[in-house]
Amino acid sequence: MLSFKRFLLLLPFFLSGGILLYSQESGINRDKYRIKINRTNEAIKIDGVLEENSWQISEKAENFIRVTPIDTGFAIAKTTVVITYDKSYLYVGAVCYDPLPGKRPVESLRRDFEFNKNDNFRVHLDTYNNLTNGYAFSVSAAGAQGEGVINNGNQSSFTWDTKWKSAVKSYDDRWVAEMAIPFRSLRYFGGGEVWGINFGRLDLKTNEKSAWAPVPRQFPHNSLPHAGTLVWDTPVDKAGLRMSFIPYATSTVLKNTEAGESAKWKWNAGFDTKMMLSTSMNLDLTVNPDYSQVEEDRQQTNLDRFELFYPERRQFFLENSDLFANLGNSAARPFFSRRIGLNVPVNFGGRLTGRIGNKWRIGIMDMQTGSKGETLSGNFAVAVLQREIFRRSSIVGFIVNKQITESYNDTLFNASRFNRVAGLEYNFATEDNQWQGKVFYHQSFYPGSDKNAAALSGNISYSSQHLKAIIEQSWIGSDYIAEAGYIRRTGFYEFAPAVNYLFYPSGSEKIISHGPGASFNMLLDPELNVTDRTTQLSYIISWQKKSQLSISAEEEFVKLKNAFDPTNTGGVKLAAGEQFTWKIVRAEFTSDPRRLLNYSLNTTRGGYFNGTRWNIHGLMNYRLQPYGSIGMTVNYNNISLPEPYNSAELILVGPTLDVTFTDKVFFTTFVQYNNQIDNLNMNMRFQWRFAPVSDLFVVYTENSYAESFRNKNRGLVVKLSYWFN
């Protein structure tokens, strides 16, 4: 417990640091960049033609400032934005001028397109005016839509879906975007007089990212602390109860060839309900949800001693997820929604999220799962209460509960009937976003838990144009259990500082920045013996044409706590307690993403436990503009170990095809060949968005043996959903 006591001594540093850093001068633009919005009584037609009189008399946002490659001076690619509203919609019009001739780079017509591979325009809304939470709505030059939520000031998630309208009209020297964003799709305080707002533009031909309210280039385009102010002519209307109903129906046929089973048909139905209790409070309910249309996980070559992390992809758990998903850190997540319905069906559930007054934010989720095989039905619940303090800091309290709800036979059931985790967290950030940090304490409760069933962590980071530095440390108790969370390992103390410095050569026509970096990561057991240590020195070069090269040298030390096969192929294991030290070199190159053919290549060579390892990881993408792309992922590992341990050549290959026939009809297919688990997986998905947020999906999945290509199983799903307001 010495590490725990030492860690407690550092807590006042982190806590006082957050308070003291708050006094740093702010770099935000709320007072300098203001645009007034006036209500219109005119019908606005969303056609990409700004001919209505309301657009002509609206106040303009123009003279955009460059964000990259440099963050000074006016943008070469000029943009003019006008804005108005009526009872139901917030309207935004943008004229995006082309300073250079030629085709505008567009990856595809797919919704929620990749920002850096498409000419596009965005509007960022800080509806609560708190510099922390907001929305992003974007359109590409080809007319594809993207919408997302912004958390923690500048972290965007484009998995959120909502109904809104847009249109794009193209000309030789410009393209015009017109948006209509329903107020019912937003959450805000009724009666508010100001919102935060910013407009962003990416023009790939000039390699220029720009914004109306300037954003320093070390921060993302969507940085809410650097947004300007939207001034309403009258306070924003309050809204009463509004509801959306989204039923679905599926038809599925499955055949498990490996088990010798014949094809089985299955019909299913369920629904989601979204209730807007007020302009700042939302209730989501789901009954018998189905996630068959969700894209399968991209496989990973598993050379890890601990559980691999796969991101959540199910829509219900992604909406408004920041309250729940941001608890803890990567080493200790007390709540991880993928634990819900992992091997069993979800019967029903609900989620209440929103604000109570100006400073309080609440999130409550409860999900009931069924049983399957030896897995018993259970209830998963999480409640989070957040209190904002200062300008961009908050204190969070939470409790997570997993409860077995099905009766069980004590002679067969040997797990805990319940597992709970409660905790307090303090998140802080300065208004200019240069300083950020977090401190938390979590305690888990289950039959027999003690003081070691806890986790404690703190970090602080600084980010300027030239210098980025972070120091993080965590203590995860040996008895800390979070069955509804994601905990890679327990019983350690971690210390992890890192620093990077960038030079920006003046007058260079080729290189935009370059500089060194260093990081150190050390893990100690409860007796303060070093079990893992990684030291890395690196150098990174970025070119004006958006390509990038990084090289690094690393030294790693590992003392095995448990026996381990470094190839994870079932061979002879290295013994627990053995110690290994090795060195590696690594190089990674990413090409210009604006080119039709773009790629990244990463190679690592050096030692690996008691042998050697050579790894090549590559990504390639060819754009069939604007109708899709062809891609390929390759991961090759050549591991050589002395007898009697396994050596192995591990190959993971994944070709992909993404076709966007229109901005409403998509077809995606990918194949994954993985000889480590002897599996060949194929996933084909057709999507027709026949109405706003209403879809027809046809999904085919097949698994076969990688070596013999003999089929294991296959399935076909047809799913239809419709969004009723």
C-alpha positions in Angstrom: 0.0 0.0 0.0 3.0 2.3 -0.1 2.1 3.4 -3.6 -1.4 4.3 -2.5 0.0 6.5 0.3 2.5 8.2 -2.0 -0.2 8.8 -4.5 -2.4 10.5 -1.9 0.4 13.0 -1.2 0.2 14.1 -4.9 -3.6 14.8 -4.8 -3.3 18.3 -3.4 -1.0 19.2 -6.3 -3.5 18.1 -8.9 -6.5 19.7 -7.1 -4.8 23.0 -6.4 -3.3 22.9 -9.9 -6.7 22.9 -11.5 -7.8 25.9 -9.3 -4.7 27.9 -9.9 -4.6 27.3 -13.6 -8.1 28.7 -13.8 -6.6 32.1 -13.3 -4.6 31.9 -16.5 -5.6 34.5 -19.1 -8.3 33.4 -21.5 -7.8 33.2 -25.2 -11.4 32.8 -26.1 -13.2 34.9 -28.7 -16.7 35.3 -27.2 -16.4 39.1 -26.9 -14.4 39.8 -30.0 -16.4 37.7 -32.5 -20.2 38.3 -32.3 -22.9 37.8 -34.9 -26.5 38.7 -34.4 -29.3 36.5 -35.6 -32.8 37.8 -36.5 -36.0 35.9 -36.9 -37.5 35.5 -40.4 -41.2 35.2 -41.4 -40.2 34.2 -44.9 -40.3 30.6 -46.1 -36.8 29.4 -46.6 -36.3 26.8 -49.4 -33.3 24.5 -48.8 -31.9 24.3 -52.3 -28.4 25.7 -52.1 -29.6 29.0 -53.6 -29.5 31.9 -51.2 -32.0 34.0 -53.0 -34.5 34.7 -50.2 -34.6 38.3 -48.9 -33.8 37.0 -45.4 -30.3 36.0 -46.5 -29.7 39.4 -48.1 -30.4 41.3 -44.9 -28.7 38.9 -42.5 -25.5 39.9 -40.7 -22.5 38.2 -42.4 -19.6 36.2 -40.9 -16.6 36.6 -43.2 -12.8 37.3 -43.2 -12.1 33.8 -42.0 -8.7 33.3 -40.2 -6.4 30.5 -41.2 -6.0 27.6 -38.7 -3.6 25.5 -40.7 -1.0 25.3 -42.1 -0.4 28.5 -40.2 -2.8 30.3 -37.8 -2.2 33.9 -38.8 -3.7 36.0 -41.6 -6.9 35.8 -43.6 -7.8 32.6 -45.5 -7.0 32.5 -49.2 -10.1 30.4 -49.8 -12.7 33.0 -48.8 -16.0 32.1 -47.0 -19.1 34.1 -46.3 -21.8 32.9 -43.9 -25.3 34.2 -43.2 -27.7 32.9 -40.5 -31.4 33.3 -39.6 -34.2 31.3 -37.9 -37.9 30.8 -37.6 -40.1 28.9 -35.1 -38.8 25.5 -36.1 -35.4 25.8 -37.7 -32.0 27.4 -37.4 -30.8 28.3 -40.9 -27.2 28.6 -42.1 -26.0 29.6 -45.5 -22.4 29.5 -46.6 -20.7 30.6 -49.8 -17.3 28.8 -50.2 -15.1 30.4 -52.9 -12.5 28.5 -54.9 -9.2 30.4 -55.3 -7.8 27.5 -57.4 -9.3 25.8 -60.4 -9.8 22.0 -60.6 -11.9 19.3 -59.1 -12.8 19.6 -55.5 -11.5 16.7 -53.4 -14.3 14.5 -52.1 -13.9 11.0 -50.8 -17.4 9.8 -51.2 -21.1 10.7 -50.6 -21.2 8.8 -47.4 -22.8 10.4 -44.4 -20.5 11.4 -41.5 -17.6 11.6 -44.0 -13.9 11.9 -42.9 -13.1 15.5 -42.3 -9.5 15.6 -43.6 -10.4 13.9 -46.9 -13.2 16.1 -48.1 -13.7 19.8 -49.0 -16.3 20.8 -46.4 -18.0 23.5 -44.3 -19.0 23.1 -40.7 -20.9 25.0 -38.1 -20.1 24.4 -34.4 -22.8 25.2 -31.8 -22.3 25.7 -28.1 -25.9 25.8 -27.2 -25.3 26.0 -23.4 -22.6 28.6 -23.8 -20.4 26.6 -21.4 -17.3 26.2 -23.7 -17.6 22.4 -23.2 -20.6 20.6 -24.8 -22.1 21.3 -28.2 -23.0 20.1 -31.7 -21.3 20.0 -35.1 -23.1 20.0 -38.5 -21.2 19.7 -41.7 -21.7 19.4 -45.4 -19.1 18.3 -48.0 -18.7 20.0 -51.4 -20.5 17.1 -52.9 -23.5 17.5 -50.5 -22.9 14.7 -48.0 -24.0 15.4 -44.5 -22.3 14.9 -41.2 -23.5 15.6 -37.7 -22.0 15.0 -34.3 -21.8 16.0 -30.7 -18.8 17.8 -29.1 -17.6 17.0 -25.6 -14.8 18.2 -23.4 -14.5 21.3 -25.4 -13.1 19.8 -28.6 -13.8 16.0 -28.8 -16.3 15.2 -31.6 -18.3 12.0 -32.0 -20.1 11.7 -35.4 -21.9 8.5 -34.4 -24.9 10.7 -33.3 -27.8 10.9 -35.8 -30.6 13.3 -36.1 -33.0 14.8 -38.6 -31.9 18.0 -40.5 -31.9 19.3 -44.0 -29.1 20.6 -46.3 -28.4 21.3 -50.0 -25.3 22.1 -52.0 -25.1 24.0 -55.3 -21.8 24.0 -57.2 -20.4 26.6 -59.6 -17.0 26.9 -61.3 -15.6 29.4 -58.8 -17.6 28.5 -55.6 -20.0 26.1 -54.0 -22.9 27.1 -51.8 -24.2 25.2 -48.8 -27.6 25.7 -47.1 -28.6 24.1 -43.8 -31.9 23.9 -41.8 -31.2 22.5 -38.3 -34.4 21.8 -36.3 -34.5 23.2 -32.8 -36.0 19.8 -31.7 -32.7 18.2 -32.6 -30.8 20.4 -30.2 -30.6 20.7 -26.4 -30.4 24.2 -24.9 -31.8 26.4 -22.2 -35.1 27.9 -23.1 -35.0 31.7 -22.8 -31.2 31.9 -23.5 -30.0 35.1 -25.2 -26.5 34.0 -26.5 -25.0 30.7 -27.8 -21.4 30.0 -28.7 -20.9 29.5 -32.4 -18.1 29.1 -34.9 -17.9 28.4 -38.7 -15.1 26.3 -40.2 -13.9 25.6 -43.7 -11.5 23.0 -45.1 -10.2 23.7 -48.7 -7.9 20.9 -49.7 -6.7 22.4 -52.9 -5.0 25.2 -51.0 -4.3 22.9 -48.0 -6.0 25.5 -45.9 -8.2 25.1 -42.8 -9.9 28.3 -41.6 -12.4 29.5 -39.1 -14.5 32.6 -38.5 -13.4 33.0 -34.9 -9.6 32.1 -34.9 -8.5 28.8 -33.5 -4.8 28.2 -32.6 -3.4 25.4 -34.8 -2.5 23.1 -31.9 -6.3 22.7 -31.3 -9.0 20.9 -33.3 -11.2 22.9 -35.6 -14.2 22.4 -33.3 -12.6 24.0 -30.2 -15.6 25.5 -28.4 -13.4 27.6 -26.0 -12.4 29.5 -29.2 -15.8 30.0 -30.7 -17.5 33.3 -31.1 -21.0 34.4 -29.9 -24.4 34.1 -31.5 -26.6 36.9 -30.2 -30.4 36.2 -30.5 -32.7 39.1 -31.3 -35.2 37.6 -28.7 -34.7 34.9 -26.1 -34.8 31.4 -27.5 -38.3 29.8 -27.2 -38.9 27.2 -24.6 -40.4 23.9 -25.8 -42.8 21.5 -24.3 -42.9 17.7 -24.6 -41.9 16.3 -28.0 -41.5 12.7 -28.9 -40.0 10.5 -31.7 -41.0 6.9 -32.2 -38.6 4.6 -34.1 -39.9 1.0 -34.7 -38.0 -1.6 -36.5 -38.5 -5.1 -37.9 -35.9 -7.7 -38.9 -35.8 -11.0 -40.7 -32.8 -13.2 -40.1 -31.6 -16.5 -41.5 -28.6 -18.2 -39.8 -26.7 -21.4 -40.6 -24.1 -22.8 -38.3 -22.3 -25.3 -40.6 -19.5 -26.0 -38.0 -22.2 -27.3 -35.6 -23.9 -29.3 -38.3 -27.1 -27.2 -38.0 -29.5 -26.4 -40.8 -30.6 -22.9 -41.6 -32.8 -21.2 -39.0 -35.2 -18.3 -39.7 -36.0 -15.7 -37.1 -38.3 -12.7 -37.0 -37.9 -9.9 -34.6 -39.3 -6.4 -33.8 -38.8 -3.6 -31.3 -38.7 0.1 -31.0 -36.8 3.1 -29.6 -38.6 6.2 -28.3 -37.0 9.6 -27.9 -38.8 12.0 -25.6 -37.7 15.7 -25.4 -39.0 16.5 -21.9 -37.7 20.1 -22.2 -35.1 21.9 -24.3 -32.4 20.6 -22.0 -33.7 17.2 -20.8 -34.0 14.0 -22.9 -35.4 10.6 -22.2 -34.6 7.6 -24.5 -36.3 4.2 -24.2 -35.6 1.0 -26.0 -37.6 -2.3 -26.1 -36.1 -5.4 -27.6 -33.4 -3.5 -29.4 -31.6 -5.0 -32.4 -28.0 -4.2 -33.5 -27.7 -6.5 -36.5 -26.9 -3.6 -38.8 -23.9 -2.5 -36.8 -20.6 -3.0 -38.6 -18.5 -5.9 -37.2 -15.4 -5.2 -35.3 -12.2 -4.8 -37.2 -10.0 -7.7 -36.1 -6.6 -7.2 -34.3 -3.6 -9.4 -34.2 -3.5 -10.3 -30.5 0.0 -10.1 -29.0 -1.2 -8.6 -25.8 -1.1 -10.1 -22.3 -4.4 -8.4 -21.5 -7.9 -8.0 -22.9 -8.0 -6.1 -26.2 -10.2 -3.0 -26.4 -12.9 -2.7 -29.1 -15.0 0.5 -29.4 -18.7 0.7 -28.9 -20.6 0.9 -32.2 -24.3 0.5 -31.2 -26.2 3.7 -31.7 -28.3 3.7 -28.5 -25.2 3.6 -26.3 -23.4 6.3 -28.3 -25.9 9.1 -28.1 -25.1 11.4 -25.2 -22.5 8.9 -24.1 -19.9 11.4 -22.8 -21.3 11.5 -19.3 -20.9 7.7 -19.0 -18.0 6.9 -21.4 -15.7 9.6 -20.0 -15.6 8.2 -16.5 -12.1 7.0 -15.4 -9.4 6.7 -18.0 -8.0 4.1 -20.4 -6.6 2.0 -17.6 -9.8 2.0 -15.5 -13.2 2.5 -17.1 -15.8 1.8 -14.4 -18.5 1.7 -17.1 -18.1 0.2 -20.5 -21.3 -0.2 -22.4 -20.0 -3.1 -24.5 -20.4 -5.3 -21.4 -24.2 -4.9 -21.8 -25.7 -7.6 -24.1 -22.2 -9.0 -24.9 -23.4 -12.6 -25.2 -27.1 -12.2 -24.3 -30.0 -10.2 -25.7 -31.0 -6.8 -24.3 -34.7 -6.9 -23.3 -35.3 -3.2 -22.6 -33.7 -0.1 -21.2 -33.8 3.6 -20.8 -31.5 6.7 -20.5 -32.3 10.1 -19.0 -29.7 12.8 -19.8 -29.8 16.6 -19.6 -29.3 19.6 -17.4 -30.9 20.8 -14.2 -30.4 24.5 -14.0 -27.2 26.2 -15.3 -24.6 24.2 -13.4 -26.0 20.7 -12.9 -25.9 17.9 -15.5 -27.4 14.4 -15.0 -27.2 11.0 -16.7 -29.1 7.9 -15.7 -29.1 4.6 -17.7 -30.7 1.3 -16.8 -30.6 -1.8 -19.1 -32.1 -5.2 -18.5 -30.6 -8.2 -20.3 -31.9 -11.7 -20.8 -30.2 -15.1 -20.3 -28.5 -17.4 -22.8 -26.8 -20.6 -22.0 -24.8 -20.4 -18.8 -25.1 -16.6 -18.8 -27.8 -15.4 -16.4 -30.0 -12.3 -16.9 -28.9 -9.2 -15.3 -29.5 -5.5 -14.8 -26.9 -2.8 -15.6 -27.4 0.7 -14.1 -25.3 3.8 -14.0 -26.1 7.2 -12.6 -23.9 10.3 -13.0 -24.2 13.7 -11.5 -22.0 16.6 -12.7 -21.6 20.0 -11.2 -19.8 22.7 -13.2 -17.4 24.9 -11.3 -15.3 27.9 -12.4 -15.7 28.3 -16.2 -14.7 24.9 -17.7 -14.2 22.6 -14.7 -16.5 20.1 -13.1 -16.9 17.7 -10.2 -18.6 14.3 -11.1 -20.1 11.7 -8.8 -21.3 8.4 -10.1 -22.4 4.9 -9.2 -22.4 1.8 -11.5 -24.3 -1.4 -10.5 -24.4 -4.8 -12.1 -27.0 -7.1 -10.6 -27.9 -10.7 -11.4 -31.7 -10.7 -11.6 -32.3 -14.4 -12.4 -32.6 -17.0 -9.7 -29.6 -19.4 -9.7 -28.4 -22.6 -8.1 -25.7 -21.9 -5.6 -24.0 -25.1 -6.4 -23.5 -24.0 -10.0 -23.2 -20.2 -9.7 -19.8 -19.1 -8.3 -19.8 -15.4 -9.3 -20.9 -12.4 -7.3 -24.6 -11.6 -7.3 -23.7 -7.9 -7.6 -20.8 -5.7 -8.4 -20.8 -1.9 -7.8 -18.4 0.9 -8.4 -18.8 4.4 -7.0 -16.5 7.4 -7.4 -15.7 11.0 -7.5 -13.9 12.8 -10.3 -12.6 16.4 -10.8 -12.1 17.6 -14.4 -10.4 20.9 -15.0 -9.5 23.0 -18.0 -8.5 26.6 -18.6 -10.7 28.7 -20.8 -8.0 28.8 -23.5 -7.7 25.0 -23.4 -4.0 25.0 -22.9 -4.1 23.4 -19.5 -6.3 20.3 -18.8 -6.3 17.6 -16.1 -8.3 15.1 -14.2 -8.2 13.5 -10.8 -10.5 10.6 -9.7 -11.1 8.1 -6.9 -13.2 4.9 -7.5 -14.2 2.2 -5.0 -15.7 -1.1 -6.0 -18.1 -3.1 -3.8 -18.8 -6.8 -3.9 -19.0 -9.6 -1.4 -15.5 -9.7 0.3 -14.2 -6.4 -1.1 -11.7 -4.4 0.9 -9.6 -1.2 0.7 -7.6 -2.6 -2.2 -10.8 -2.7 -4.3 -10.1 0.9 -5.5 -8.6 3.0 -8.2 -6.9 6.4 -8.0 -5.5 8.5 -10.9 -4.5 12.0 -11.8 -3.1 13.7 -14.9 -2.2 17.2 -16.1 -1.4 18.4 -19.6 -0.2 21.6 -21.3 -0.5 22.3 -25.0 0.9 25.3 -26.9 1.9 25.7 -30.5 5.4 24.5 -29.7 5.3 22.5 -26.5 3.0 19.6 -25.5 3.5 17.9 -22.2 1.6 15.5 -20.0 2.2 13.7 -16.7 -0.2 10.9 -15.6 -0.1 8.5 -12.8 -2.6 5.8 -11.6 -2.9 3.3 -8.8 -5.2 0.4 -9.5 -5.8 -1.8 -6.5 -5.2 -5.6 -6.8 -8.8 -6.2 -5.7 -10.4 -3.6 -7.9 -13.2 -5.2 -9.9 -15.6 -3.4 -12.3 -17.7 -6.1 -14.0 -19.6 -3.4 -16.0 -16.3 -1.7 -16.9 -13.1 -2.2 -18.8 -10.0 -2.8 -16.6 -7.0 -4.1 -18.5 -5.0 -5.1 -15.3 -5.0 -4.6 -11.6 -2.5 -4.4 -8.7 -0.1 -1.7 -10.1 1.1 1.9 -9.8 1.8 3.7 -13.1 3.9 6.8 -13.8 3.8 8.2 -17.4 5.2 11.5 -18.4 5.6 12.6 -22.1 6.8 15.8 -23.9 6.9 16.9 -27.5 8.4 20.0 -29.0 7.7 21.4 -32.5 9.7 23.8 -34.6 7.9 25.8 -37.3 10.6 26.8 -39.9 9.9 30.3 -41.3 10.1 30.6 -45.1 10.0 26.9 -45.7 7.9 25.9 -48.7 7.9 22.2 -48.0 8.1 21.5 -44.2 5.4 22.9 -41.9 6.8 21.6 -38.6 9.3 19.1 -37.1 10.5 18.3 -33.6 11.5 15.7 -31.0 9.5 13.8 -28.5 10.2 11.7 -25.4 7.9 9.5 -23.3 8.4 7.2 -20.3 6.0 4.7 -18.9 6.7 2.7 -15.8 4.5 0.2 -13.9 5.3 -1.0 -10.3 3.7 -3.8 -8.3 2.3 -3.2 -4.8 5.8 -3.7 -3.3 7.1 -1.0 -5.7 9.0 -3.5 -7.9 9.2 -2.5 -11.5 7.1 -4.9 -13.7 7.0 -2.9 -17.0 9.0 0.0 -18.4 9.0 1.7 -21.8 11.3 4.5 -22.8 10.8 6.2 -26.2 12.6 8.9 -28.1 11.0 10.1 -31.3 11.2 12.7 -34.1 8.3 13.8 -36.3 8.3 15.8 -39.6 5.2 17.2 -41.2 5.1 18.6 -44.8 3.0 21.3 -46.2 1.4 18.8 -48.5 0.0 17.0 -45.4 2.3 13.9 -45.5 4.1 13.0 -42.2 7.1 10.9 -41.1 7.9 9.8 -37.6 10.8 7.7 -36.4 11.4 6.4 -32.9 13.7 4.2 -30.8 12.3 2.4 -27.8 13.6 0.2 -24.9 11.2 -2.1 -23.1 11.4 -4.1 -19.9 8.8 -6.7 -18.8 8.7 -8.9 -15.7 5.9 -11.5 -16.3 3.3 -11.8 -13.6 1.8 -14.8 -15.3 3.0 -17.4 -17.8 2.7 -16.0 -21.4 3.1 -17.2 -25.0 4.4 -14.1 -26.9 2.7 -15.3 -30.1 -0.7 -16.2 -28.5 -0.8 -19.3 -30.7 -1.0 -21.9 -28.0 2.7 -22.7 -27.7 5.0 -23.2 -24.7 4.7 -20.2 -22.4 7.4 -18.1 -20.8 7.4 -18.7 -17.1 5.9 -16.2 -14.6 8.6 -14.2 -12.9 11.0 -14.1 -15.9 12.4 -10.7 -16.9 13.1 -9.5 -20.4 14.7 -6.3 -21.9 14.8 -5.5 -25.6 15.2 -2.5 -28.0 13.2 -1.7 -31.1 13.2 1.0 -33.8 10.0 2.2 -35.5 9.2 4.3 -38.5 5.8 5.5 -39.8 4.9 7.4 -42.9 1.5 8.9 -43.9 1.0 10.2 -47.4 -0.9 13.2 -48.6 -4.6 12.3 -47.9 -5.8 14.6 -50.7 -4.4 12.3 -53.4 -6.7 9.7 -55.0 -4.2 7.1 -53.8 -3.2 7.6 -50.2 -1.6 5.3 -47.7 0.2 4.9 -44.4 3.0 2.5 -43.6 4.4 1.6 -40.1 7.3 -0.8 -39.6 8.9 -2.0 -36.3 12.0 -4.1 -35.9 14.0 -5.3 -32.9 13.8 -7.5 -29.9 10.7 -9.2 -28.5 10.8 -11.0 -25.1 13.6 -13.7 -25.6 13.5 -13.4 -29.4 13.0 -10.9 -32.3 10.0 -9.4 -34.0 9.5 -7.6 -37.4 6.1 -5.9 -37.9 4.7 -4.2 -41.0 1.3 -2.4 -40.7 -0.1 -0.7 -43.8 -3.3 1.1 -44.8 -4.0 1.9 -48.4 -7.0 3.7 -49.9 -7.9 4.6 -53.5 -10.7 7.1 -53.9 -13.2 6.7 -56.8 -14.4 10.2 -56.4 -17.2 10.8 -55.4 -18.7 7.3 -55.5 -16.6 5.5 -52.9 -13.2 4.0 -52.3 -11.2 0.7 -52.3 -9.0 0.1 -49.3 -6.6 -2.5 -47.9 -5.3 -3.1 -44.4 -2.2 -5.4 -43.9 -0.6 -6.4 -40.6 2.3 -8.8 -40.8 4.3 -10.1 -37.8 7.4 -12.3 -38.1 8.2 -13.5 -34.6 11.3 -15.6 -34.0 11.8 -17.3 -30.6 14.3 -20.0 -29.5 13.2 -23.6 -29.0 10.9 -24.8 -27.4 8.9 -21.6 -27.8 6.7 -21.0 -30.9 7.9 -18.8 -33.7 5.2 -17.5 -36.0 4.3 -15.6 -39.1 1.0 -13.8 -38.3 -0.9 -12.3 -41.2 -4.0 -10.1 -41.0 -5.3 -8.8 -44.3 -8.5 -6.8 -44.8 -9.6 -5.5 -48.2 -12.6 -3.1 -48.2 -15.0 -1.7 -50.7 -17.1 1.4 -50.0 -19.6 2.4 -52.6 -21.9 5.4 -52.3 -24.4 5.3 -55.2 -26.0 8.5 -53.9 -26.0 10.4 -50.6 -28.7 8.0 -49.4 -27.7 4.6 -50.9 -24.5 2.9 -49.6 -22.8 -0.4 -50.0 -19.9 -1.5 -47.9 -18.0 -4.8 -47.8 -14.8 -5.9 -46.1 -13.0 -9.2 -45.8 -10.6 -10.1 -42.9 -8.1 -13.0 -43.3 -6.5 -13.7 -39.9 -4.3 -16.8 -39.7 -3.7 -16.3 -35.9 -7.3 -17.4 -35.2 -7.7 -19.4 -38.4 -10.6 -17.2 -39.6 -11.7 -15.6 -42.8 -14.6 -13.2 -42.2 -16.7 -11.4 -44.8 -19.2 -8.7 -44.0 -21.4 -7.0 -46.6 -23.8 -4.2 -45.8 -26.3 -2.4 -48.0 -28.1 0.7 -46.6 -30.9 2.8 -48.1 -31.8 5.9 -46.2 -35.2 6.3 -47.8 -36.3 9.0 -45.3 -34.4 11.1 -42.7 -32.9 8.7 -40.2 -35.0 5.9 -41.6 -33.2 3.0 -43.1 -33.4 -0.3 -44.9 -30.4 -2.6 -44.1 -29.4 -5.8 -45.8 -26.4 -7.4 -44.0 -24.6 -10.6 -45.0 -21.9 -12.2 -42.7 -19.8 -15.3 -43.2 -17.0 -16.9 -41.3 -14.7 -19.7 -42.7 -11.4 -21.3 -41.8 -8.5 -19.2 -43.1 -6.4 -22.2 -44.2 -9.0 -24.5 -45.8 -11.7 -21.9 -46.6 -14.3 -24.4 -45.2 -17.4 -22.5 -44.0 -18.0 -22.1 -40.2 -21.3 -20.1 -40.3 -23.2 -17.6 -42.3 -26.1 -15.3 -41.9 -28.4 -12.8 -43.7 -30.3 -10.0 -42.0 -32.9 -7.6 -43.4 -33.8 -4.7 -41.1 -36.3 -1.9 -41.7 -36.6 1.1 -39.3 -38.6 4.4 -39.6 -38.4 7.6 -37.6 -41.8 9.0 -36.7 -42.0 12.5 -35.1 
